[in-house]
Amino acid sequence: MRPSLLAIAVLGVSLAACQPQTTPAPTAAEPSATTTAASDPALDASLTELSQRWLDGWLQLNPIAATQIGKHDYDREVDDLSAAGRQKLVDFSKKLQGELDAIDTGKLSRENQIDAAILRNQLRGDIWNIETLQGWAWDPQVYSGLAGGAIYNLMARDFAPMPQRLKSATARMQKIPAIYAQMRENLDPARVPKIHAETVAKQNAGVLSLIDTFIVPNAGQLKGEERKQLDAAVAGLRKAVAEQQEWLDKTLVPNAKGNFRIGQTLYDEKLQFSLNSSLSRAEIKQRAESELKRVRDEMYAIAQTVLKDKPNAPELPTSPQPAQQQKAIEAALELAYADKPARDQVVDFAKQTLADATEFTRKHDLVTVPNDPVKIILMPEFQRGVAVAYCDSPGPLDKGLDTYYAISPIPDDWSKEQVDSFLREYNDRMIHLLSIHEAMPGHYLEGAHSVKSHSTLRSVLRSGLFAEGWAVYTEDMLADAGYLDNDPLFRLVQLKFYLRTIANAILDQGVHVDNWTREQAMELMTQQAFQQEREAAGKWVRAQLSSAQLPTYFVGAQEFFDMRKAVEAKLGDKFNSKAYHDQVLSYGAPPVRFVREMMLDEPIK
C-alpha cells in the first residue's frame, strides 16, 4: 500500500443509500441475538447526516485527495496550507467533533458504532496533526506530495475524457507555484530534518517528469485559447520548479537542522491515531521480539531440511548456538538468492508472478477474486525513495478503473555490487511474495472488496492497519495452501519477508523513541532479519522519513492471526476459509479490532 497522508475521501452520494443491506453476505460465524439488538433510528440517522457533512466539508478542504478517491468537483483546485487554510480544517473538525460527542453512540446500531469510532479518530487526528504534530512546519514531504499528486491524480487514470482532464491540469499547474510559496513560508529550516530536505530536493524534478509523461504528449487535444493556457501553465510550472529547486538546494538543505526523531510523547500519540489498536507501544515491542525468536527457530528447522547432505553445509545441531543458527539460515537463504531476475527483467517477472498468484488463489478457492483490472507500472519519479513497491487502488467512486502495482526501478547510478545486493533481496521467490502482498490476494484484492462495503465512510477511511495486516496475513495464507508446490525455499523466504514485518515494528520505535543509531538499525535488519544491505539501507531512510506507519504491518497481521484462531475455535468443524475471508473483507476495512468484534459478536469498543 502506498505510504501517504491519511487515506481520506469525500463522496457526493447519500450515505443513507449505503446502509446495511437486507440480504447479508455469506457468514463464517452466526450472529447471536445481541448482534441485532435494537438501535435508535433517530440517532442512526443523525450519525448518517453528520458523516455526510463531514465528507462534503472535507472534500472542499482537500481537493487533491478528493480527486484521488474519485470525487471530481474540485479537480481544478489545490489544498490551502496557509495559516488561514489550516485553521479552517481545525475549526471544521472541532465543530463536528462536538456534534459527534453529543450523540449517545451506545444507542447506535453496531455498524454505526464502528463508523462513529472511526470518524471520531479521524476528527481528533486531523486536529492533532495540525496543532500538535505540525508537519506543515517541518516536513517538506507534505508539499512535494501535494504538488505531485495534483497532476498525477488527474492524469494517471482515464476517469474523464483527456481534454477535460487537461483543462483541470491547466488550472492546477497555475496553482502549484502557490503550494511552493506556502512551503517556503511555512517551513522552519531549524525544524526540518536534513534527510527530509535532501529527499524532497531529489524528488522535486519528478513533477517535470509528470508533465513530460502525461501532459505534453496529449497537449494537442486542446485547441485555440485552451491550448495557449495549457502551454503557458506548463512553462510557468517549469520555471516554478526550477526556482523551487534552487531554494531547496541553496536554502533548505544547507540550513535543515531538525531532528528526524519525533520522540516518545508524539510517537505514542501518533501511534494511537495511526493504528487505532488496543496494543500499546510496549506490547507491540514485546510481541515483536517474541515473534522474531519464534520465526528464526522455524527458519532454522527449514534450513536443516534443505541443507541436509549438501556439500560444505554448515553444522546443523538439534540445539544450535546463536552463531550456528545464523550461519545455517544464511546458507539456506543463499540457495534462494541464486534464483533472481536480470536487472532489466524485474517488472516483467513481477507480471508473471501476479498471474501465478491469481491463478493459485482462484484454483484453491481461498477468497472471492474480483474482476477489477490491475496493472504493473514503474513507480512515478516523484514518489520514489521511500518504498520499493506499493499498490495504488482507484478511489471508491472511480469504479472499474485500473489498480496500479507500482515498482521502483533500479537506479541507473547504482554499482554492480549495489544491484546484486538488491536482486539478492528481491530474488524470484521474494518477487512472488511482493506480488502476493501488493496485489493478489493482498492489497489489490482487499481494496476491491473494501469499496463494496455498505459503509461509505468506512470505505474512504480505509484502515492502514487492516490493509497492511491483511496483506501480510495473505503471504502466510498462500504458503500454508502450498504455493509453488510447497517449495521449502519459498516458505523460508516467506518467513524472511515476515521477519521484515516484525523488524519494521521494532525499528520504528527504536528510531523514534529509543534513539537508535544507523548501526543498531542495520544490525537488526541485516543480521537478525537477514535483509540485504540495499534493502536495509533503504528502510533506514524510510524509518527516518516516516513514523508510526511501519508498525501497521506487524500489528495488523497479529490481529488477523489472533482473529482467525478465535473464529476457528468458535466454529470448529463448521469453519470454512473462503466464507471466513469473504466475511472479513465485507466490513469495509475498519481497524481489525472492530472486525473481530463483529465476527465474534463482542461489544463494540
BELWOKA-V777314 format. One record per backbone hydrogen bond with DSSP energy under -0.5 kcal/mol. NH is the residue of the N-H (numbers start at 1). CO is the residue of the C=O. Records with the same first field share a line. If there is no record, write none. Layout:
NH=CO + CO
This chain:
2=391
8=6
13=11
17=14
18=15
19=16
24=22
35=32
36=32 + 33
37=34
40=107
41=39
44=40
45=41
46=42
47=43
48=44
49=45
50=46
51=47
52=48
53=49
54=50
55=51
56=52
57=53
58=54
59=55
60=56
61=57
62=58 + 59
66=62
67=63
68=64
69=65
70=66 + 67
71=66
72=70
75=72
77=74
81=79
86=82
87=83
88=84
89=85
90=86
91=87
92=88
93=89
94=90
95=91
96=92
97=93
98=94
99=95
100=96
101=97
102=98
103=100
105=103
107=104
108=105
113=109
114=110
115=111
116=112
117=113
118=114
119=115
120=116
121=117
122=118
123=119
124=120
125=121
126=122
127=123
128=124
129=125
130=126
131=127
132=128
133=128
134=129
135=129
137=134
138=134 + 135
139=135
140=138
142=139
143=140
144=140
145=141
146=142
147=143
148=144
149=145
150=146
151=147 + 148
152=148
153=149
154=151
155=151
156=152
159=157
164=161
165=161
166=162
167=163
168=164
169=165
170=166
171=167
172=168
173=169
174=170
175=171 + 172
176=172
177=173
178=175
179=175 + 176
180=176
181=177
182=178
183=179
184=180
185=181
186=182
187=183
188=137
189=187
191=188
192=188
193=191
194=258
197=193
198=194
199=195
200=196
201=197
202=198
203=199
204=200
206=203
207=204
208=205
209=205
210=206
211=207
212=208
213=209
214=210
215=210 + 211
216=211
218=215
219=215 + 216
221=218
222=219
226=223
227=223
228=224
229=225
230=226
231=227
232=228
233=229
234=230
235=231
236=232
237=233
238=234
239=235
240=236
241=237
242=238
243=239
244=240
245=241
246=242
247=243
248=244
249=245
250=246
251=247
252=247
253=248
255=251
256=252 + 253
257=189 + 255
258=189 + 192
260=258
263=512
267=263
268=264
269=265
270=266
271=267
272=268
273=269
274=270
275=271
276=272
284=280
285=281
286=282
287=283
288=284
289=285
290=286
291=287
292=288
293=289
294=290
295=291
296=292
297=293
298=294
299=295
300=296
301=297
302=298
303=299
304=300
305=301
306=302
307=303
308=305
310=307
313=310
320=318
325=321
326=322
327=323
328=324
329=325
330=326
331=327
332=328
333=329
334=330
335=331 + 332
336=332
337=333
338=334
339=336
340=338
345=342
346=343
349=345
350=346
351=347
352=348
353=349
354=350
355=351
356=352
357=353
358=354
359=355
360=356
361=357
362=358
363=359
364=360
365=362
366=361
370=368
375=403
377=375 + 405
379=407
383=380
384=381
386=383
390=406
392=390 + 404
393=391
395=68
397=69
398=395
399=397
401=398
403=373
404=392
405=375 + 403
406=390 + 404
407=377
408=388
414=411
419=415
420=416
421=417
422=418
423=419
424=420
425=421
426=422
427=424 + 425
428=339
431=427
432=428
433=429
434=430
435=431
436=432
437=433
438=434
439=435
440=435
442=436
443=437
444=438
445=439
446=442
447=443
448=444
449=445
450=446
451=447
452=449
453=450
456=454
459=455
460=456
461=457
462=459
463=589
467=463
468=464
469=465
470=466
471=467
472=468
473=469
474=470
475=471
476=472
477=473
478=474
479=475
480=476
481=477
482=479
483=478
485=482
486=482
487=483 + 484
490=487
491=487
492=488
493=489
494=490
495=491
496=492
497=493
498=494
499=495
500=496
501=497
502=498
503=499
504=500
505=501
506=502
507=503
508=504
509=505
510=506
511=507
512=508
513=509
514=509
516=510
521=517
522=518
523=519
524=520
525=521
526=522
527=522 + 523
528=523
529=524
531=525
536=532
537=533
538=534
539=535
540=536
541=537
542=538
543=539
544=540
545=541
546=542
552=549
553=550
554=550
555=551
556=552
557=553
558=554
559=555
560=556
561=557
562=558
563=559
564=560
565=561
566=562
567=563
568=564
569=565
570=566
571=567
572=568
574=571
575=572
580=576
581=577
582=578
583=579
584=580
585=581
586=582 + 583
587=584
588=585
594=591
595=591
596=592
597=593
598=594
599=595
600=596
601=598
602=597
605=603
